[in-house]
Amino acid sequence: MTWKTLLRPAMIFLPLGLGLFFPQAVNLNFLIRYLLMAMLFMVFLKLNLKDLKFRISHGILLAVNLAVGIAAYWLTRTLTRNETLAQAAFFTGITPTAAAASVVMGFLRGNVGYVITSFLVTNAGMALFMPFLLGWVCGNTSFDFMLRVANTLVFLLLIPGGSAFVVRKIHPAAQEWPKKLATASFGLWSACLFIIAASAAAFFRNNPDISPWIILETAMISLVICIASFGIGALLERKRLRRESSQSLGQKNTTLTIYLALVYAGPLAAMGVISYVLWHNSYNAIQLFLVDNRKKKKH
């Protein structure tokens, strides 16, 4: 498991690199919505609602998650005076808990139910507030714009979630599909990264006055947000659940905000969230590596 976890961050570079060399793939942008819906369907399919255990700290976690996104945007905009970097920081910080965080917590022998509940609370909360926040960040607070964002979120979340619920009711064994199709799901994710990188390459080709160094800048901002998220998360709960809270705030559902960034702010804003995929997967790899080492020492 450790080697697979270490390999995943490295494999992020392959589709990104290919996308940069094939900017023509920008024409495949329309596929991203459906690829993400397929991945989210698999996520909802494997959720066990019996594990839900709501705590007051979940509400605090949601509030802090929103605050991290808002603070990241404001600070980046104030310090750099660059709207694109600020938007990249916003989408990175506002991203809610990843469903995969519960899987990692299982390997770490932690409270899986706490993290599953965090996933539902933060994703539902983000969907509720995002139309207003996105209007503020994108400079369009019109009702039509916010309604369009709300429709996008409903389309992306309710259809996969509702479909997964119906399929599980009709065919309970479908809950095992995500395990069997894990490689296919990762293939869908790689395809998304390829198309997004191609979009960024096409953007630079059509705007030669913009420096490619902005990608490195978004990656560094994303790293700071990653460190802050895991660190702040650890302070939100008492010692017994500190690791779970840290994982809930630090490991993020990047598939959702990558799409929102790409649609409403552009490919450069999405690059911040893509960088976050590398950072939080790398931290997960270190965590699992340390746990494996402890097991070996005990034996």
Legacy VTK file of the C-alpha trace (Angstrom):
# vtk DataFile Version 3.0
C-alpha trace
ASCII
DATASET POLYDATA
POINTS 299 float
0.000 0.000 0.000
2.829 2.374 0.782
4.394 2.005 -2.660
1.044 2.540 -4.371
0.547 5.684 -2.330
4.026 6.902 -3.227
3.464 6.127 -6.894
0.208 8.064 -7.164
1.729 11.543 -6.618
4.416 10.707 -9.182
1.789 9.619 -11.724
0.187 13.050 -11.545
3.062 14.435 -13.613
2.525 12.072 -16.564
-0.944 13.279 -17.699
-0.002 16.863 -16.834
3.153 16.639 -18.950
1.319 15.068 -21.889
-1.401 17.714 -21.692
1.150 20.511 -21.942
2.449 19.011 -25.198
-1.032 18.604 -26.710
-2.878 21.920 -26.274
-5.305 20.791 -28.985
-6.939 18.597 -26.336
-8.549 21.771 -24.969
-11.428 20.826 -27.278
-12.174 17.948 -24.905
-13.075 20.310 -22.063
-16.740 19.316 -22.306
-15.800 15.798 -21.110
-14.502 16.944 -17.723
-17.981 17.389 -16.233
-18.935 13.803 -17.092
-15.628 12.342 -15.976
-16.028 14.043 -12.602
-19.612 12.864 -12.277
-18.488 9.289 -12.926
-15.799 9.586 -10.231
-18.224 11.153 -7.746
-20.719 8.371 -8.468
-18.077 5.864 -7.366
-17.369 7.945 -4.262
-21.022 8.032 -3.184
-21.464 4.377 -4.069
-18.999 3.253 -1.408
-20.189 5.578 1.377
-21.586 3.773 4.399
-24.152 6.078 5.978
-24.215 3.914 9.113
-20.797 5.343 9.974
-22.134 8.913 10.262
-21.539 10.439 13.697
-22.209 14.170 13.824
-20.266 16.274 16.345
-20.134 19.989 17.094
-16.594 19.986 15.728
-17.938 19.099 12.269
-19.727 22.453 12.162
-16.532 24.159 13.302
-14.612 22.242 10.650
-16.962 23.513 7.930
-16.626 27.100 9.173
-12.832 26.850 9.225
-12.808 25.236 5.771
-14.728 28.218 4.384
-12.524 30.650 6.329
-9.331 29.108 4.910
-10.595 29.689 1.364
-11.651 33.275 2.069
-8.446 34.107 3.973
-6.265 32.513 1.284
-7.932 34.650 -1.384
-7.704 37.882 0.608
-4.094 37.396 1.715
-2.851 36.353 -1.724
-4.632 39.244 -3.402
-3.260 41.698 -0.820
0.324 40.441 -0.994
0.647 39.776 -4.746
-2.036 42.046 -6.248
-2.569 39.236 -8.750
-6.193 38.203 -9.195
-5.341 34.882 -10.853
-3.096 33.801 -7.969
-5.758 34.915 -5.490
-8.409 32.862 -7.262
-6.101 29.830 -7.314
-5.606 30.253 -3.554
-9.358 30.540 -3.007
-10.270 27.364 -4.876
-7.482 25.473 -3.112
-8.430 26.599 0.375
-12.202 26.264 -0.025
-12.024 22.656 -1.231
-13.946 20.348 1.152
-12.953 16.972 2.610
-12.126 14.154 0.192
-13.970 10.849 0.428
-10.573 9.162 0.165
-9.644 10.745 3.501
-11.705 8.062 5.243
-9.745 5.366 3.416
-6.446 6.849 4.570
-7.798 7.140 8.105
-8.669 3.445 8.003
-5.048 2.603 7.192
-3.959 4.904 10.016
-6.291 2.999 12.389
-8.269 6.136 13.211
-11.974 6.995 13.557
-13.282 6.453 10.015
-16.821 7.548 10.939
-15.592 10.996 11.952
-13.936 11.553 8.558
-16.918 10.217 6.568
-19.145 12.669 8.437
-16.652 15.444 7.683
-16.896 14.594 3.989
-20.678 14.954 3.928
-20.804 18.083 6.125
-18.055 20.030 4.320
-19.158 19.061 0.799
-22.817 19.916 1.489
-21.808 23.149 3.223
-19.472 24.177 0.433
-22.219 23.557 -2.145
-24.538 25.790 -0.097
-22.148 28.749 0.212
-20.177 28.457 -3.038
-22.654 30.327 -5.302
-22.274 33.447 -3.124
-18.527 33.112 -2.544
-17.780 32.383 -6.190
-19.728 35.456 -7.223
-17.546 37.534 -4.880
-14.266 35.993 -6.078
-15.149 36.207 -9.767
-16.518 39.725 -9.456
-20.027 38.776 -10.569
-22.633 38.886 -7.811
-25.616 38.875 -10.145
-28.467 36.495 -9.377
-28.085 34.813 -12.782
-24.422 34.018 -12.128
-25.083 32.594 -8.662
-27.979 30.546 -10.023
-25.694 29.141 -12.722
-23.135 28.100 -10.085
-25.883 26.507 -7.986
-27.146 24.579 -11.017
-23.614 23.332 -11.702
-23.237 22.087 -8.119
-26.629 20.389 -8.176
-25.716 18.706 -11.452
-22.312 17.574 -10.183
-23.360 16.404 -6.708
-27.037 15.457 -6.673
-27.094 13.379 -9.842
-24.110 11.153 -8.866
-25.281 11.004 -5.238
-28.900 10.233 -6.075
-27.914 7.683 -8.714
-25.584 5.918 -6.298
-28.338 5.759 -3.656
-30.814 4.209 -6.130
-28.278 1.718 -7.503
-27.312 0.578 -3.983
-30.966 0.086 -3.082
-31.624 -1.988 -6.183
-28.298 -3.836 -6.151
-26.542 -3.747 -2.709
-23.471 -5.512 -4.084
-22.760 -2.372 -6.114
-21.054 -0.991 -2.999
-18.088 -3.186 -3.952
-17.750 -1.726 -7.453
-15.393 1.114 -6.435
-12.831 -1.399 -5.121
-13.009 -3.462 -8.291
-12.858 -0.401 -10.530
-10.203 1.548 -8.601
-7.803 1.487 -11.559
-10.517 2.724 -13.928
-11.378 5.572 -11.535
-7.747 6.633 -11.430
-7.743 6.504 -15.229
-10.677 8.943 -15.309
-8.774 11.241 -12.935
-5.688 11.084 -15.172
-7.812 11.964 -18.199
-9.117 15.027 -16.334
-5.584 16.150 -15.519
-4.549 15.687 -19.149
-7.400 17.871 -20.453
-6.858 20.556 -17.796
-3.122 20.717 -18.564
-3.959 20.995 -22.270
-6.301 23.886 -21.427
-3.483 25.635 -19.556
-1.117 25.092 -22.502
-3.680 26.505 -24.926
-4.199 29.479 -22.609
-0.458 30.284 -22.607
-0.280 29.856 -26.373
-3.127 32.344 -26.852
-1.733 34.733 -24.198
2.058 34.851 -24.763
2.422 37.908 -22.507
1.635 35.816 -19.390
4.654 34.227 -17.664
4.584 30.409 -17.229
6.183 31.002 -13.812
2.682 31.623 -12.510
2.249 27.827 -12.349
5.190 27.564 -9.939
3.748 30.411 -7.885
0.369 28.679 -7.624
2.144 25.465 -6.579
3.964 27.269 -3.760
0.781 28.955 -2.569
-0.920 25.563 -2.667
1.864 24.064 -0.538
1.434 26.762 2.118
-2.331 26.124 2.192
-1.719 22.380 2.501
0.592 22.791 5.499
-1.806 25.272 7.111
-4.845 23.032 6.539
-3.348 19.923 8.122
-1.928 22.032 10.951
-5.095 24.008 11.721
-7.183 20.844 11.451
-5.123 19.234 14.188
-6.011 22.099 16.533
-9.783 21.850 16.074
-10.367 18.639 18.024
-9.194 17.209 21.309
-6.210 14.890 21.288
-8.210 11.696 20.698
-9.565 12.950 17.366
-6.802 15.363 16.420
-5.511 13.215 13.583
-9.016 12.754 12.152
-9.726 16.490 12.207
-6.377 17.208 10.583
-7.066 14.719 7.798
-10.582 16.107 7.281
-9.342 19.643 6.691
-6.104 18.713 4.932
-7.125 15.995 2.469
-9.430 17.680 -0.016
-12.023 16.752 -2.638
-10.038 18.365 -5.440
-12.096 16.865 -8.281
-14.985 19.188 -7.500
-13.136 22.497 -7.205
-10.857 21.770 -10.163
-13.947 21.715 -12.352
-15.443 24.836 -10.748
-12.148 26.706 -11.149
-11.812 25.659 -14.764
-15.358 26.724 -15.665
-15.625 29.978 -13.712
-12.034 31.254 -13.376
-9.884 29.527 -16.000
-7.157 26.863 -16.207
-4.563 28.815 -14.227
-6.843 29.000 -11.188
-7.366 25.245 -11.480
-3.588 24.632 -11.388
-3.512 25.599 -7.707
-5.899 22.784 -6.798
-4.024 20.349 -9.057
-0.813 21.180 -7.180
-2.642 20.444 -3.944
-3.278 16.893 -5.209
0.483 16.354 -5.227
1.024 17.885 -1.777
-1.700 16.087 0.151
-0.976 12.736 -1.505
2.703 13.144 -0.641
1.816 13.830 2.998
-0.478 10.791 3.018
2.384 8.691 1.673
4.637 9.843 4.512
1.927 9.049 7.074
1.379 5.542 5.746
5.117 4.938 5.476
5.576 5.837 9.153
2.677 3.592 10.189
4.158 0.670 8.241
7.530 1.233 9.906
5.949 1.153 13.364
4.227 -2.144 12.527
7.517 -3.677 11.398
9.267 -2.590 14.599
6.538 -4.175 16.721
6.947 -7.471 14.907
LINES 1 300
299 0 1 2 3 4 5 6 7 8 9 10 11 12 13 14 15 16 17 18 19 20 21 22 23 24 25 26 27 28 29 30 31 32 33 34 35 36 37 38 39 40 41 42 43 44 45 46 47 48 49 50 51 52 53 54 55 56 57 58 59 60 61 62 63 64 65 66 67 68 69 70 71 72 73 74 75 76 77 78 79 80 81 82 83 84 85 86 87 88 89 90 91 92 93 94 95 96 97 98 99 100 101 102 103 104 105 106 107 108 109 110 111 112 113 114 115 116 117 118 119 120 121 122 123 124 125 126 127 128 129 130 131 132 133 134 135 136 137 138 139 140 141 142 143 144 145 146 147 148 149 150 151 152 153 154 155 156 157 158 159 160 161 162 163 164 165 166 167 168 169 170 171 172 173 174 175 176 177 178 179 180 181 182 183 184 185 186 187 188 189 190 191 192 193 194 195 196 197 198 199 200 201 202 203 204 205 206 207 208 209 210 211 212 213 214 215 216 217 218 219 220 221 222 223 224 225 226 227 228 229 230 231 232 233 234 235 236 237 238 239 240 241 242 243 244 245 246 247 248 249 250 251 252 253 254 255 256 257 258 259 260 261 262 263 264 265 266 267 268 269 270 271 272 273 274 275 276 277 278 279 280 281 282 283 284 285 286 287 288 289 290 291 292 293 294 295 296 297 298
